[in-house]
Amino acid sequence: MISVQSEIALAVLIDADNASPKIIEGLLANVATIGNASVRRIYGDWTAPEMAPWKSALLSHSIHPMQQFRYTKGKNATDSAMIIDAMDLLYTRRLDGFCIVSSDSDFTRLASRIRESGKHVYGFGEKKTPSSFVAACNNFIYTEDFLASAGAPPEPRRKTAEELRSDTRLMHLLRSAIEAASNKNGWALLSGVGNNIVKQASDFSTKKYGYPKLYDLAEATGLFEITREEKRVLIKNARTGKSEAAF
């Protein structure tokens, strides 16, 4: 039986000038949890010696190299080629989303334009990526997370309830997301809350706080009521008064 994820057609476009071949295993594994990478392309000047480390990764993962010569020093021809290709794919292929792999702010407008066409944009880049590009994507994943198995720093320490409560940005995200998804009794589906959080902060990840899931993070704060109804998890602000019937 074909999974729902495999039916989601994605284009994975990699800026070789702004990405490392060390992330490729984690990148494609992450993309596979989203959908099927039916288009896999990487852009760069493959005559340049610094592109050599990428070549073995391309062969083993069936990624098609797109050649773009550097006609003028200091000008990024790779970005232009990648943007033109993305727009061609947008109009000529039946795709559900685009995975843009770069830490370059030059792709901010491209991500916005693709979203305007109703397609989902997944950004992948380093933590130095400008906030403008991060915000332009529906979801943004930091590629440093893919290097954990290669000797990168360990997972962040699990923050205490006091630390979580003092994080005003986190508290605002949680409360505003609950309010936006809640019914008249103040209860909201946790899945809906998660979707609302990502809409506000595309780079949000519970792992930053040391928790594997949103349920664990919300529960750890001690500020919310959480209950389960069959296969659904419901949440509300604990300060909204008496608990009433959820849904």
N, C-alpha and C positions, 0 to 999 in steps of 0.2 A: 504493500500500500504506500502511495506517495504521500509524504508529509506535507503539511501546510507550508513549512518553511521552504521546501524544495521547489514549490510552485511560485515563489516570489522571485522574479527575475531581477538581478542586480548587475550594474556595470561597476567594476572596480578599476579606478583610474589612479595610477600611482605617479607621483612627481619624484623621479629618481634623484633629482638635485636636492630634495628636501625630505628624504626618507632613507632609512638604513636597511640593508638586506637582512640584518639580524632580526627584524620584526616580522618577517614574512610568514613564519610558521604560526605565530600567534594571531597575526592579521587575518589570514585565511580561515583559521579555526573560528575566529570571532564572526567573520562574515558568514560562515556556514551555519551559524546559529540564527542568522537573520533570514537567509534565503539562498538562492543558487546564483553563484557568480558566473553568469552566462557570458559576460564580457570581461576579459582580464587584460588590461593594457598598462604598459609602463613607458614613461616618456623621458628622453634624455639624449645627449649626444654620445652615442655608443662608440664613437671613435676616440673619445677621451679616456685616458688610462684610469681615471678614478671610477669609471663605470665597471671595471673588471670584476669587483666583488659581487656584483649583481648577477653576472652571467650564469653561474651555476644554479642560482635560485630560480631564474627564469625557466631553465630547462626542466627542473624537477617539479615545478608547479604550473607548467603550461601557461606562462604569462607572456603575452605577445609584446616584444619591444618595438616602440615607435621611434624611429630616428628623427631627430631634429638638430640640425647643425647650428652651431653658435656663430651666426654670421657677424655679430658685432660684440666686442668685449663689453661686459657690464650690462648687456641686455638679456633678459631671460626669455629666450625664444621657446623654451620648453613649456612655460606657462601658457603662452599664446596657442601653441599646438594642442595642448590638453583642453583648453577652453573651447576651441573650435570643434574638436572631436566630440566633446561632451554635448554640445549643441546639436551636432549632426545626429548623435545617438538618440537624443531626446525626441527628435522629430522623425527618425527613420526606423527605430526599433521599439518593440513593445516591452518596455522596462517599467518595473515598479519602483525602482529606487537607484540611487547612485552612491557609491562609496568613494569619497575623494580623500586620497592619502597624501597629505602635505601639511607643513606647518607655516605655509605662506599666506599672508593676508590678501594676496592677489586673487584668491579664489572666493573671496567673500561675495562679490556680486554674482558669480556663477552659481554658488549655493542658493542665494536668494532667488535667482531666476528659475532654477529648477524647481524650487518649492512653489513658486508662483504657478507653475504648470501642474501642480498637484502631485508631484513625485516626492518621495521621502529622500532626504539627504543625510547620509551618515558620514561624519568627518572623522578622520584618523590623523593625529599629529602629536607632536611633542608638547610638553607643558609650557613651552615658550610661545606657543601659537597665539597670535593676537586675539583678543576677546571678540573682535568684530567678526572674524571667521567662525569662531566657536559658536557665537550666538546665531549666525546665519544658518547653521545646520539644525536639523531636527534632533539629532543625537550626536554627541562628540565623545570619542573614546581616546584617551591618551595612550600613545604607543609605548611609553615606558613600562606600562603594565604587562606588555608582552615579553619583557626581558627578565621577568622574575625567575624563570627557570634557568637563565643564563648568568646568574650571579648578580642580578640587580638587587637593590635594597629590599628588605623584607616587607611584608604587608604592614600598613600603618597600625600602630597600637590601638587597641579598642578603647575609645574614650569613655570616661565615666559619665554618669547621669548629670553630674554638676557641670562638667565640661560641655556636654551636649546642650544643656539648658542655657548656658551662657553664650552659645553661638547664635547670635541674633539672626544671621542670615538663614541658618538651618531652621530655626524656629519659625521664621516668617514663611519660608517655603512650605513647611509642613502644615501650618495653620491655614495659610491662604489656599493651599491645594485641597485641604479637607473642606473648607468653606465652599469652594467652587464646585465640589462634587457631592455635597451633602443634600439630604432630603430635609423636609420640614422639621424632623426631630433631631437634626444635626449629625445623623449617621451617614457615612460615605463608604463606598466599596474601596478597599485598599488598592485594587488595581487601577481604579479611576484616579485615586490620589497620586499614584505613581506616574500616570500619564500627565497629570496636571503639573507635577513637579518638573518633569523633563521639558514641558513646554516653556516653563519659566527659566530653567537652567539646563541647557542641553548637555552640559558636562557633568551633571549630578551623578554621583556614585556613592552608594552606601559604604563601599569598601574604603573610601577616604576616612571614614570614621571608625573603621575596624569591624564593621558588621556585614555579614554576607547578604542579608535581605532587608527590604524596607520594613517588614514586620518586626524584625529584631531591633532595628534602629529606633523605630517609634516606641516599642515596648520599653526599651532601655531608658528613654527620657523620663518615664513615669508620669507624663503629662496627658496621656490619652487613654480613653477606654477602647479596648479592642475585644471583639467577640467573633466567634465563628458560627456561621449558619450553613450547614451542609458543606458545600465546597467553596463557599464565599467567606472572605474575611472582611469585617466591617470595623470602622474606626470613627471616633468622634473626640472632640476636645473635652477633656474631663471637667472643664470649668463651665460647661454650658448648662449645668443644672442636673435635674433628675434624669436617670436613664429611662428612656421610653422604648417602645417597640421599635426595632430597627427598620425593617422594610415590610 
